[in-house]
Amino acid sequence: MDLSVLVLPGDGIGTEVTREAVGVLRHVAAKWRHSLKLAEGLLGGIAIHRTGSPFPAETARLAAEADATLMGAVGLPEFDNAPPDQRPEKGLLGIRQALGVYANLRPVRTYASLVDSSPLKNHLVEGTDMIIVRELTGGIYYGTPRGIAENGAETQAVNTMTYTRAEIDRVARMAFRLAEARRRQVTSVDKSNVLENSQLWRRVVNEVARDFPDVKVDHMLVDNCAMQLILNPRRFDVVLTENMFGDILSDEGAVLAGSIGMLPSASIGARKPSGAWVRLYEPVHGSAPDIAGQNKANPLGAIGSVAAMLAYSFGLQEEAKAVEKAIETVLESGRVTADLRPAGIPLGPPATTEQVGQAVCAAIG
Ligand code: NAD
């Protein structure tokens, strides 16, 4: 099979984890005799340095051409005080919007060998297996008007949260379809006691639910959900929520999975005229400037994103399962990066980013 993939390593540890993820992709392509066509593009801080824009037109062109895009992470501390449209993160919002990937799927699973890596008690996290479906191209991150205005003596900042019925409907359908193939439970998360946006969200989710009679739906306020994710994570199957709530809640997944470095994601958009779905894959974590350049970053979220790409974009289920199995084998071997080491237990030196990538390839065989 021909696999055409655009790689956008980005900044900081984005480049390090992406190198290992691409290594795994090459290994899989060679083993199963697929023809892999890789292109590399610029996104984020590195793109600002080289072209002046966080999302250059050339990157947009390459992404539109590729069957799938694999991203690392963006963000450089030197841009922390730059205006929002001149920051690396603008590149991230730009590519998501350009590709129209409106549903971000974030699986959160607790591996048996990692329960000690979570700061939560084992009996709480054991058996956690959920997918957070985050709306990705609407809401307060994109709404206008936005900006900071000086009005005489006062300075005012404005952001706008906006959703249309159609935007809520399509992401809700994605969540219900996923639930049909899982434990048939959708928990929709909103703030309908305060926000009109959430009242429309809840209404549309209930309408969509009628088309999926085998799936149970419940609604939870976002503040309660933040608590329940930690108190009783096993109660969740598919969690459906808007952009900013999903951004924040899914970092709690890092506590359940043992490290933010473990979490993969897949973003899904509309169908191209060819019939193929537009898809973007990236680990959930950021560019981690505190550990960048030290060969310390956990690459398993990026490698898990490759497994998702093989399954969703190319329908290569056997190859995807082999990557997932190899991740488990490496976790069970204990040769993991420092973020997965339980505190207070004396062990040998942690594995490097590169060693974990190589170990995954070796475990695939
Ligand atoms: P972060 O995810 O980069 O880091 C949070 C903490 O988790 C840090 O202590 C970091 O060392 C650790 N961490 C993250 N990934 C890890 C990995 N793979 N292995 C081991 N440890 C890991 O979030 P942040 O510090 O809030 O943000 C840093 C920069 O990244 C900012 O510029 C932010 O805007 C950007 N960011 C980008 C994305 C993205 O590109 N998708 C997502 C989140 C944040």
Residues whose N, C-alpha, C, O or C-beta is under 5 A from the ligand:
A	BS01	NAD	G72 A73 V74 G75 L76 E89 I260 G261 P283 V284 H285 G286 S287 A288 P289 D290 I291 K296 A297 N298 D339
